[in-house]
Amino acid sequence: MIRQFFVSSVFFYGGYRSKFWWWHLIVHRADQLIVHLTEYLIFTDVKAILVTRSPLIGFAWALQLVVRPFGARQNNLMNRLQEFDFRTRFTTHFVLLGSL
């Protein structure tokens, strides 16, 4: 009962399909944790940070393309926005890595 209320009220409002209620908790938070760990704790060299994060962003982007956790409301707007976010991050890291 509580899980159903939690899924339907919080994550349904956020646009997630009900079977992907965990997407933000696991995928986004793990992505942010890895970004902060690699940038502030593990590496001090900029090139090492970019080499480490680029494959991780690519993996998260591929996972987003396969799973598509958001609902199909408004012509898949939320899925397309998240794909644009990953594409922008990956392209930025790739260009910066090529310029170093």
Buried (B, 14 or more C-beta within 10 A) or exposed (E): EEEEEEBEEEBBEEBBBEEBBEBBEEBEEEBEEBBEEBBEEEBEEEEEBBBBBBEBBBEBBEBBEEBBBBBEEEEBEBBEEBBEBBBEBBEEBBEBBEEE
